[in-house]
Amino acid sequence: AVLVVAISEVAKRSSTLGGIIASLPLTSLLAFVWLYGETGDTSKIAHLSSSIFWYVLPSLVLFVVLPLLLARGIGFWPSLFIASAATFAAYLLMTAALARFGITL
């Protein structure tokens, strides 16, 4: 919660700096440390890291669709819903595409 508030406050002053802070993979880093601390298994860390990589790609859809919709004058909530739905569809497409190449996550 503190991180969300901090990013929001920084973004009020500088959307660029707010974007940089928000894009940091803090959750992933915390998950790596936590998983390693609990298991000590670096192969699990490697698999998690690989999964995160493949799922970051479809998540980028949100950051393309949302500003496009907002720039076209569509309200915030409908834009957020549509962008989220598009992102969900991108996740499904990515999972299906990877499966065709024998990659399971």
C-alpha atoms as one frame of an Amber mdcrd trajectory, in Angstrom:
protein
   0.000   0.000   0.000   2.860   2.363   0.831   4.407   1.717  -2.572   1.151
   2.529  -4.391   0.743   5.788  -2.473   4.382   6.725  -3.088   4.089   6.067
  -6.837   0.866   8.070  -6.987   2.437  11.018  -5.170   5.558  10.957  -7.363
   3.402  10.673 -10.517   1.503  13.839  -9.519   4.787  15.707  -9.848   6.407
  13.710 -12.669   4.622  11.039 -14.663   7.997   9.938 -16.065   9.537   9.299
 -12.653   6.292   7.738 -11.426   6.352   5.432 -14.445   9.941   4.419 -13.800
   9.226   3.572 -10.168   6.028   1.702 -11.054   7.823  -0.329 -13.710  10.447
  -1.652 -11.307   9.999  -5.393 -10.799   9.764  -5.032  -7.019   7.114  -7.715
  -6.612   9.169 -10.148  -8.666  12.318  -9.426  -6.682  10.468  -9.938  -3.416
   9.018 -13.209  -4.724  12.485 -14.429  -5.769  13.961 -13.652  -2.364  11.009
 -15.167  -0.510  10.962 -18.334  -2.643  14.718 -18.772  -2.302  14.526 -18.197
   1.438  11.819 -20.834   1.808  13.141 -23.441  -0.629  16.751 -22.609  -1.530
  15.849 -24.072  -4.924  17.380 -21.989  -7.722  15.601 -24.048 -10.396  12.271
 -22.821  -9.005  13.588 -19.249  -9.154  14.668 -19.783 -12.760  11.256 -21.209
 -13.719   9.435 -18.360 -11.975  11.654 -15.810 -13.719  10.982 -17.400 -17.108
   7.233 -17.435 -16.460   7.306 -13.784 -15.458   9.146 -12.913 -18.680   6.555
 -14.571 -20.895   3.642 -13.049 -18.977   5.093  -9.539 -18.996   4.749  -9.437
 -22.786   0.933  -9.717 -22.880   0.643  -7.370 -19.897   2.044  -4.615 -22.115
  -1.298  -4.583 -23.947  -2.782  -2.712 -20.979  -0.225   0.076 -21.319  -0.932
   0.482 -25.031  -4.729   0.168 -25.049  -5.501   2.274 -21.959  -3.877   5.537
 -23.131  -5.296   5.081 -26.638  -8.836   4.784 -25.280  -8.401   7.703 -22.883
  -7.001   9.864 -25.688 -10.142   9.103 -27.702 -12.264  10.551 -24.909 -13.550
   7.299 -23.480 -14.078   7.577 -19.710 -11.574   6.202 -17.247 -13.602   3.245
 -15.941 -14.774   1.963 -19.348 -11.225   2.403 -20.694  -9.761   0.516 -17.755
 -12.284  -2.293 -18.175 -11.692  -2.605 -21.939  -7.909  -2.455 -21.536  -8.060
  -5.087 -18.791 -10.223  -7.356 -20.946  -7.805  -6.918 -23.861  -4.926  -7.794
 -21.548  -6.715 -10.915 -20.338  -7.272 -11.947 -23.959  -3.574 -11.343 -24.643
  -2.677 -13.647 -21.729  -4.878 -16.371 -23.206  -3.352 -15.883 -26.654   0.192
 -15.951 -25.263  -0.495 -19.134 -23.322  -1.963 -20.797 -26.414   0.889 -19.595
 -28.642   3.537 -20.847 -26.234   1.771 -24.210 -25.940   1.987 -24.593 -29.736
   5.767 -24.352 -29.371   5.838 -26.811 -26.485   6.360 -24.171 -23.796   4.191
 -24.634 -20.734   4.216 -22.183 -17.861
